[in-house]
Amino acid sequence: MQLKKTRSLALAQALTQASAALIGASVPFIAHAEDGSWQVDTAALYYAEADSRVQAAEPVVNLKKDYGDERVLSFKAVIDSLTGASPNGAAPANVTQTFTGPSGGGTYTAGPGELPLDDEFKDTRVALSGSWQQPVGERTRMTVGGNVSSEFDFMSVGVSGALAHDINDKNTTLSAGLNLEFDSIKPVGGAPTPLTLMDDDLKEGDDTRTQYDLLLGVTQILGRHSLLQLNYGLSNSSGYHSDPYKVLTVLDTSNNLVASPTPGMYQYLFENRPDSRMRHSLFAQWKYIFTENVVDVSARLTSDDWGITSTTLDAKYHWALTPSFYLEPHLRWYSQTEADFYKPYLLEGRDVTIAGPAVTPLLTEASADPRLGAFDATTFGVKFGYILGRDNELSLRVEQYDQAASSPAAPATGNLAGQDLMPDTSATMVTVGYSFRW
């Protein structure tokens, strides 16, 4: 999960998923020749949430050159451009709410019944990566790579390595990979002191985070037409995990917002998340080829020590209508439980104590970020592909993302009574791809 101001609820799930499919899976039926030329896969994603919230444009270029003898060089470049309005974590209320911007130099408001959204954010991310694969034995291949990603308040540098070994007459492939990532978080105005008042504007400057990911897998050819892949993933990160732009609503014992010393404003605490996260995942994928048509089904189960358990089911069918034209329907279902420290609001006596304008937390970790709440999401759509000639393909994918939240109950009385604390959301994604040899 990115620690950036521009990552809203749907972006964390839908855009990540769509971006991953832009290159690689988008043109799986074009062979990579060993003629010294480059295989160029390009794609552009447009993502738009309902109600004019987050919008994103993402062009991607992937270059791959096969030198023969299983030696392959790859490069990838991604540019994200995002604008719109992102939930700031505060709950909707029956009164007008005013918030201070990240730098403390401006304010924005949410009217009665409106979900508080910061509509001033925008960002551009540039990500570059490269890898080299070569044999290290008769049946073993090694891949090494690196990546760098930069945006206005976040920078990440990573290195990776993997081994793949064939056994059983090359019908079985065993694989293992390790990725190391080093992140630098530089929030606008500085990272806020955890669980302090927005009014107090206490800052702690920049911060860092490190992460390693381990992947173990086996791929088995089941026959002439099908194969099965099984993976186990382990991810561990330590350092700064909070979103520096997210806050929590504070309620008194009457379930009303707590007035700030600043006229017309209320009290909000900056969130705080654990400084480490351990995540386990199991993944299974099955493919079956009918001459030209392909069934691709996968499932993923993930759990972590934050209390979040998620399940993902994904299905695609590559349907060749003619030698040049194909359709690829796609359906994806995702479900997750809420984090142990997810709090839609903080209540006096249970979570905080209040003495005049001072608010003192009684807990050490809390976040109202809807990405950490419980919800179900579906993505459905279709890809249209047209093969223009040898090693040339044009494609268009249109998909709809719908998220239904398990919205926590609002208090029966007070300023939050009758409010939908975690509204549903939806987004439309359009991807255009073109692949050719150069």
For each residue, the residues with C-beta under 8 A, 3 or more apart:
1: 7 12 371
2: 7 12 154
3: 7 154 183 185 209 240 241 242 243 244
4: 7 123 151 153 154
5: 86 102 118 121 123 153 187 188 243 244 245
6: 11 54 82 86 121 122 123
7: 1 2 3 4 11 12 86 243 371
8: 11 12 49 53 54 84 86 87
9: 12 13 87 370 371 403 425
10: 13 14 15 49 54 401 403 425 426 427
11: 6 7 8 14 15 16 47 54 56 82
12: 1 2 7 8 9 15 16 371
13: 9 10 16 17 334 371 377 401 403
14: 10 11 17 18 47 377 379 401 403 427 429
15: 10 11 12 18 19 45 47 56 58 429
16: 11 12 13 19 20
17: 13 14 20 21 332 379
18: 14 15 21 22 45 47 399 429 431
19: 15 16 22 45 58 60 78
20: 16 17 25
21: 17 18 24 25 26 397 431
22: 18 19 26 43 45 58 60 431 433
23: 26 41 43 60 62 76
24: 21 27 28 41 62
25: 20 21 28
26: 21 22 23 41 43 383 395 397 431 433 435
27: 24 30 41 393 395 433 435
28: 24 25 318
29: 318 393
30: 27 39 391 393 435
31: 391
32: 39 64 66 72
33: 37 39 66 391 437
34: 66 67 68
35:
36: 65 67
37: 33 65 437 438
38: 63 64 65 437 438
39: 30 32 33 63 64 65 66 391 435 437 438
40: 61 62 63 435 436 437 438
41: 23 24 26 27 61 62 64 433 435
42: 59 60 61 62 433 434 435
43: 22 23 26 59 60 431 432 433 434
44: 57 58 59 60 431 432 433
45: 15 18 19 22 56 57 58 59 60 429 430 431
46: 55 56 57 58 429 430 431
47: 11 14 15 18 54 55 56 57 58 427 428 429
48: 54 55 56 427 428
49: 8 10 52 53 54 55 84 425 426 427
50: 53 425 426 427
51:
52: 49 55 84 85
53: 8 49 50 84 85 86 117 425
54: 6 8 10 11 47 48 49 82 83 84 85 86 427
55: 46 47 48 49 52 82 83 84
56: 11 15 45 46 47 48 80 81 82 83
57: 44 45 46 47 80 81
58: 15 19 22 44 45 46 47 78 79 80 81
59: 42 43 44 45 78 79
60: 19 22 23 42 43 44 45 76 77 78
61: 40 41 42 76 77
62: 23 24 40 41 42 74 75 76
63: 38 39 40 74 75 76
64: 32 38 39 41 72 73 74 75
65: 36 37 38 39 72 73 74
66: 32 33 34 39 71 72
67: 34 36 71 72 73
68: 34 71
69: 134 135
70: 133 134 135 141
71: 66 67 68 132 133 134 135
72: 32 64 65 66 67 132 133 134
73: 64 65 67 130 131 132 133
74: 62 63 64 65 130 131 132 133 145
75: 62 63 64 128 129 130
76: 23 60 61 62 63 127 128 129 130
77: 60 61 126 127 128
78: 19 58 59 60 125 126 127 128
79: 58 59 124 125 126 127
80: 56 57 58 123 124 125 126 127 151
81: 56 57 58 123 124
82: 6 11 54 55 56 121 122 123 124 125
83: 54 55 56 121 122
84: 8 49 52 53 54 55 119 121
85: 52 53 54 117 118 119 121
86: 5 6 7 8 53 54 117 118 121 245
87: 8 9 115 116 117 369 370
88: 99 116 117 118 245 246 247
89: 116 243 246 247 248 249 271 367 368 369 370
90: 97 99 110 116 247 248 249 268 368
91: 116 249 344 345 368 410 416 419 421
92: 110 113 114 115 116 416 419 420 421
93: 97 112 113 249 257 415 416 419
94: 112 113 415 416 417 418 419
95: 112 257 415
96: 109 110 111 112 264
97: 90 93 109 110 116 257 265 266
98: 107 108 109 264 265 266
99: 88 90 107 108 109 110 116 118 198 247 265 268
100: 104 106 107 198 199 201 265
101: 104 105 106 107 108 118 120
102: 5 187 188 189 244 245
103: 106 188 189
104: 100 101 189 201
105: 101
106: 100 101 103 120
107: 98 99 100 101
108: 98 99 101 117 118 119 120
109: 96 97 98 99
110: 90 92 96 97 99 114 115 116 117
111: 96 114
112: 93 94 95 96
113: 92 93 94 419
114: 92 110 111 117
115: 87 92 110 423
116: 87 88 89 90 91 92 97 99 110
117: 53 85 86 87 88 108 110 114
118: 5 85 86 88 99 101 108 121 245
119: 84 85 108
120: 101 106 108
121: 5 6 82 83 84 85 86 118
122: 6 82 83
123: 4 5 6 80 81 82 151 152 153
124: 79 80 81 82 151 152
125: 78 79 80 82 149 150 151
126: 77 78 79 80 149 150 151
127: 76 77 78 79 80 147 148 149 150
128: 75 76 77 78 147 148 149
129: 75 76 145 146 147 148
130: 73 74 75 76 145 146 147
131: 73 74 143 144 145 146 160
132: 71 72 73 74 143 144 145
133: 70 71 72 73 74 141 142 143
134: 69 70 71 72 141 142
135: 69 70 71 138 140 141 142
136: 140 141 142 163
137: 140
138: 135
139: 165 166 167 170
140: 135 136 137 163 164 165 166
141: 70 133 134 135 136 163 164 165
142: 133 134 135 136 161 162 163
143: 131 132 133 160 161 162 163 164 177
144: 131 132 159 160 161
145: 74 129 130 131 132 159 160 161
146: 129 130 131 157 158 159 160
147: 127 128 129 130 156 157 158 160
148: 127 128 129 155 156 157 158
149: 125 126 127 128 154 155 156
150: 125 126 127 154 155 156
151: 4 80 123 124 125 126 154 155
152: 123 124 188
153: 4 5 123 185 186 187 188
154: 2 3 4 149 150 151 183 184 185 186
155: 148 149 150 151 183 184 186
156: 147 148 149 150 181 182 183 184
157: 146 147 148 181 182
158: 146 147 148 179 180 181 182
159: 144 145 146 179 180
160: 131 143 144 145 146 147 177 178 179 180
161: 142 143 144 145 177 178
162: 142 143 175 176 177 178 215
163: 136 140 141 142 143 175 176 177
164: 140 141 143 173 174 175
165: 139 140 141 173 174 175
166: 139 140 170 172 173
167: 139 170 172 173 174
168: 171 172
169:
170: 139 166 167 173
171: 168 220 221
172: 166 167 168 218 219 220 221
173: 164 165 166 167 170 218 219 220
174: 164 165 167 217 218
175: 162 163 164 165 215 216 217 218 219
176: 162 163 214 215 216 217
177: 143 160 161 162 163 213 214 215
178: 160 161 162 212 213 214 215
179: 158 159 160 212 213 215
180: 158 159 160 210 211 212
181: 156 157 158 210 211 212 213
182: 156 157 158 208 209 210
183: 3 154 155 156 208 209 210 211 239
184: 154 155 156 206 208
185: 3 153 154 191 206 207 208 209 240 244
186: 153 154 155 206
187: 5 102 153 190 191 192 206 244 245
188: 5 102 103 152 153
189: 102 103 104 201 203
190: 187 203 204 205 206
191: 185 187 203 204 205 206 207 240 242 244
192: 187 196 198 201 202 203 204 244 270
193: 196 200 202 203 204 270
194: 242 270 271 272
195: 269 270 271 272 361 363 364 366
196: 192 193 200 202 269 270
197: 200 267 268 269 270 359
198: 99 100 192 201 247 267 268 269 270
199: 100 260 261 262 265 267 357
200: 193 196 197
201: 100 104 189 192 198
202: 192 193 196
203: 189 190 191 192 193
204: 190 191 192 193 207
205: 190 191
206: 184 185 186 187 190 191
207: 185 191 204 239 240
208: 182 183 184 185 239 240
209: 3 182 183 185 237 238 239 240 241
210: 180 181 182 183 237 238 239
211: 180 181 183 235 236 237 238
212: 178 179 180 181 235 236 237
213: 177 178 179 181 233 234 235
214: 176 177 178 233 234 235
215: 162 175 176 177 178 179 231 232 233 234
216: 175 176 231 232 233
217: 174 175 176 229 230 231 232
218: 172 173 174 175 229 230
219: 172 173 175 227 228 229 230
220: 171 172 173 227 228 229 230
221: 171 172 226 227
222: 226 227 228
223: 226
224:
225: 288 289 290
226: 221 222 223 286 287 288 289
227: 219 220 221 222 286 287
228: 219 220 222 284 285 286
229: 217 218 219 220 283 284 285 286
230: 217 218 219 220 282 283 284
231: 215 216 217 281 282 283 284
232: 215 216 217 280 281 282 283
233: 213 214 215 216 279 280 281 282 283
234: 213 214 215 278 279 280 281
235: 211 212 213 214 277 278 279 280 281
236: 211 212 276 277 278 279
237: 209 210 211 212 241 276 277
238: 209 210 211 275 276 277
239: 183 207 208 209 210 275 276
240: 3 185 191 207 208 209 275
241: 3 209 237 273 274 275 276 277
242: 3 191 194 246 270 271 272 273 367
243: 3 5 7 89 246 271 273 367 369
244: 3 5 102 185 187 191 192 270
245: 5 86 88 102 118 187
246: 88 89 242 243 270 271 367 368 369
247: 88 89 90 99 198 268 269 270 271 368
248: 89 90 268 269 270 271 343 345 346 366 367 368
249: 89 90 91 93 257 266 268 344 345 346 368 416
250: 257 258 266 267 268 269 345 346 348 352 354 359
251: 255 256 257 258 345 346 347 348 411 414 415 416
252: 255 256 257 258 348 354
253: 347 348 349
254: 413 414
255: 251 252 347 411 412 413 414 415 416 417
256: 251 252 414 415
257: 93 95 97 249 250 251 252 266 267 415
258: 250 251 252 266 267 348 354 359
259: 265 266 267 357
260: 199 265 266 267 357
261: 199 357
262: 199 265
263:
264: 96 98
265: 97 98 99 100 199 259 260 262
266: 97 98 249 250 257 258 259 260
267: 197 198 199 250 257 258 259 260 357 359
268: 90 99 197 198 247 248 249 250
269: 195 196 197 198 247 248 250 346 352 359 361 366
270: 192 193 194 195 196 197 198 242 244 246 247 248
271: 89 194 195 242 243 246 247 248 366 367 368 369
272: 194 195 242 364 365 366 367
273: 241 242 243 306 341 365 367
274: 241 277 305 306 341 365
275: 238 239 240 241
276: 236 237 238 239 241 305
277: 235 236 237 238 241 274 304 305 306
278: 234 235 236 304 305
279: 233 234 235 236 302 303 304 305
280: 232 233 234 235 302 303 304
281: 231 232 233 234 235 300 301 302 303
282: 230 231 232 233 300 301 302
283: 229 230 231 232 233 298 299 300
284: 228 229 230 231 298 299 300
285: 228 229 296 297 298 299
286: 226 227 228 229 295 296 297 298
287: 226 227 294 295 296 297
288: 225 226 294 295
289: 225 226 293 294
290: 225 293 294 295
291:
292: 320
293: 289 290 317 318 319 320
294: 287 288 289 290 316 317 318
295: 286 287 288 290 315 316 317 318
296: 285 286 287 314 315 316 317 318
297: 285 286 287 314 315 316
298: 283 284 285 286 312 313 314 315
299: 283 284 285 311 312 313 314
300: 281 282 283 284 310 311 312 314
301: 281 282 309 310 311 312
302: 279 280 281 282 308 309 310 311 312
303: 279 280 281 308 309 310
304: 277 278 279 280 307 308
305: 274 276 277 278 279
306: 273 274 277 339 340 341 372
307: 304 337 338 339 340 341
308: 302 303 304 336 337 338 339 372
309: 301 302 303 336 337
310: 300 301 302 303 334 335 336 337
311: 299 300 301 302 334 335 336
312: 298 299 300 301 302 332 333 334
313: 298 299 332 333
314: 296 297 298 299 300 330 331 332 333
315: 295 296 297 298 330 331 332
316: 294 295 296 297 328 329 330
317: 293 294 295 296 328 329
318: 28 29 293 294 295 296 326 328
319: 293 326 327 328 329
320: 292 293 323 325 326
321: 325 326 327
322: 325
323: 320 387
324: 386 387 388
325: 320 321 322 384 385 386 387
326: 318 319 320 321 384 385 387
327: 319 321 382 383 384 385
328: 316 317 318 319 382 383 384 385 397
329: 316 317 319 381 382
330: 314 315 316 379 380 381 382 383 397 399
331: 314 315 378 379 380
332: 17 312 313 314 315 378 379 380
333: 312 313 314 376 377 378
334: 13 310 311 312 376 377 378 379
335: 310 311 375 376 377
336: 308 309 310 311 374 375
337: 307 308 309 310 374
338: 307 308 342 372 373 374 406
339: 306 307 308 342 367 372 373
340: 306 307
341: 273 274 306 307 363 365 366 367 372
342: 338 339 367 368 369 372 373
343: 248 346 351 366 367 368
344: 91 249 368 373 408 421 422
345: 91 248 249 250 251 368 416 421
346: 248 249 250 251 269 343 350 351 352 361 366
347: 251 253 255 350 351 352
348: 250 251 252 253 258 351 352 353 354
349: 253 353
350: 346 347 362
351: 343 346 347 348 361 362 363 366
352: 250 269 346 347 348 359 360 361 362
353: 348 349 359 360 362
354: 250 252 258 348 358 359 360
355: 358 360
356:
357: 199 259 260 261 267
358: 354 355
359: 197 250 258 267 269 352 353 354
360: 352 353 354 355
361: 195 269 346 351 352 364 366
362: 350 351 352 353
363: 195 341 351 366
364: 195 272 361
365: 272 273 274 341
366: 195 248 269 271 272 341 343 346 351 361 363
367: 89 242 243 246 248 271 272 273 339 341 342 343 372
368: 89 90 91 246 247 248 249 271 342 343 344 345
369: 87 89 243 246 271 342 372 373
370: 9 87 89 373 375 405 422
371: 1 7 9 12 13
372: 306 308 338 339 341 342 367 369
373: 338 339 342 344 369 370 405 406 408 422
374: 336 337 338 405 406
375: 335 336 370 403 404 405 406 422
376: 333 334 335 403 404 406
377: 13 14 333 334 335 401 402 403 404
378: 331 332 333 334 401 402
379: 14 17 330 331 332 334 399 400 401 402
380: 330 331 332 399 400
381: 329 330 397 398 399 400 429
382: 327 328 329 330 397 398 399
383: 26 327 328 330 395 396 397 431
384: 325 326 327 328 395 396 397
385: 325 326 327 328 393 394 395
386: 324 325 393 394 395
387: 323 324 325 326 392 393
388: 324 392 393 394
389: 392
390: 437
391: 30 31 33 39 435 436 437
392: 387 388 389 435 436 437
393: 27 29 30 385 386 387 388 433 434 435 436
394: 385 386 388 433 434
395: 26 27 383 384 385 386 431 432 433 434
396: 383 384 430 431 432 433
397: 21 26 328 330 381 382 383 384 429 430 431 432 433
398: 381 382 428 429 430 431
399: 18 330 379 380 381 382 428 429 430 431
400: 379 380 381 426 427 428 429
401: 10 13 14 377 378 379 426 427 428 429
402: 377 378 379 424 426
403: 9 10 13 14 375 376 377 424 425 426
404: 375 376 377 424
405: 370 373 374 375 422 423 424
406: 338 373 374 375 376 422
407: 420 421 422 423
408: 344 373 421 422
409: 421
410: 91 416 417 418 419 420 421
411: 251 255 414 416 417
412: 255 417
413: 254 255 417
414: 251 254 255 256 411 417
415: 93 94 95 251 255 256 257
416: 91 92 93 94 249 251 255 345 410 411 419 421
417: 94 255 410 411 412 413 414
418: 94 410
419: 91 92 93 94 113 410 416
420: 92 407 410 423
421: 91 92 344 345 407 408 409 410 416
422: 344 370 373 375 405 406 407 408
423: 115 405 407 420
424: 402 403 404 405
425: 9 10 49 50 53 403
426: 10 49 50 400 401 402 403
427: 10 14 47 48 49 50 54 400 401
428: 47 48 398 399 400 401
429: 14 15 18 45 46 47 381 397 398 399 400 401
430: 45 46 396 397 398 399
431: 18 21 22 26 43 44 45 46 383 395 396 397 398 399
432: 43 44 395 396 397
433: 22 26 27 41 42 43 44 393 394 395 396 397
434: 42 43 393 394 395
435: 26 27 30 39 40 41 42 391 392 393
436: 40 391 392 393
437: 33 37 38 39 40 390 391 392
438: 37 38 39 40
